[in-house]
Amino acid sequence: MIAGRASAEEEAVGRTVQTDDGADRSVSASLQSSPASPGSAASASNEIIDAVIRSGAVTRGADLRPGGLLRRGPWWWRRRTARDQAAPAGRDGSPAGTRFPSGFEAEFQEMLAQMATGEPLSIERAVPGEQRTIDDSNYYLIRLNGTEVDTGASAEARHFERFERWPDAATRSVVAPRRAHADLLRPIAEAAPCPRSVLFFDIETAGLSANTYAFLCGFMYLRGDEFHVEQAFARDYTEEEGMLRHVRETMARFDTVVTYNGASFDIPFIRNRFAVHRIPDLKPVGSVDLLHSSRRVYREILPNCRLVTVERHLRGVDRVDDIPSRFIPRAYHEYVRTRDARIMRNVVYHNRMDLFTMAVILNRLGEVALADAGVGAENPFATPPAGDTIPGPNPPQVPF
């Protein structure tokens, strides 16, 4: 009998669809207003429906307060619904109450409007470089040297060329497979550095999780008496493999890799991406993380030891047209979607300045003789007397 009653109701509802609007409303009203008998199926409780209502996944009119706010369900669902109802019309033209306002997205769009001026550009026009191929994998390579890196690059390169030993504040470790770590730690840690075997390394990623992409890997090294910068760029998600193969080949030519927070992020991230693409692991190489060195020296005199904060303290100037780090992943996804590389000029600049700043920090930590600048050879990073504190460096008197 229950099945027969359900079939009759379905047939009645089917007839309402075929009639005009007035008949539709009248039949629907009759179905809703007809009282159900105590033993009918309409009065029986559906445990599945009740469960999803209690969880907040669905709702019904009886659970809504005036104004459309949920009265039941998880607290996060109620809060999200309330914020959605109160949201103004979206920037993309979506009506009020249909999307959540994102402060981050609003800030990014404002930053994008300020930096991405002029006509859309291809990556070749925005950042001149060349396409390279390794093992049938493409990537884009950008090369700069000397004053193209920074106006003060030549002076810092001369200081770095006279680098005789690692500063006391810097500590060296080893990037190597576990079985080789014990054998290589002692000789690499005690070896005197050669400026031509030191590689500055920094990466930009499409997110912070290990299951996302790296899209820009920057290198800086001393050749002759000038700093040279190479930046391997993945113009699309599919070019990450070629870029990573370039990373492995480049690192194999150097004795020590210098990073800023690279021991905790850059190097592990790259090695994870190597594993994803079935690329052999890095060859054993010495590693110096300048974040730990900077904390030993500057933590008492600076509000934080972020790279840009230390750079501002040492150089006395701020970067021009630099993109904040938190916007870089979003900027890359925007570039891949639109192929407009105007914003990527700022991302490439940010990566290059991170590389150069690491050389500035290492020079200041080592406190090489600044004969050309007329500064005395006294080392402010020498071990202080007992009870004394390590003084910070004097502001630079000449442009770096």
QUIJOVEN-V873501 format. One record per run of one state. SS is the DSSP state (A for helix, B for strand, O for the rest). FROM is the first residue (numbers start at 1). TO is the last residue. Records with the same first field share a line. If there is no record, write none. Layout:
# QUIJOVEN-V873501
SS->FROM-TO / FROM-TO
This chain:
# QUIJOVEN-V873501
O->1-1 / 19-20 / 34-40 / 44-46 / 56-60 / 65-69 / 71-74 / 87-102 / 116-122 / 127-129 / 135-136 / 149-152 / 162-171 / 176-177 / 191-194 / 206-213 / 224-225 / 234-236 / 252-255 / 260-261 / 277-284 / 299-306 / 316-324 / 339-341 / 367-400
A->2-18 / 21-33 / 41-43 / 47-55 / 61-63 / 75-86 / 103-115 / 123-126 / 146-148 / 153-161 / 178-190 / 195-197 / 237-251 / 262-276 / 290-298 / 307-315 / 325-338 / 342-366
B->64-64 / 70-70 / 130-134 / 137-145 / 172-175 / 198-205 / 214-223 / 226-233 / 256-259 / 285-289
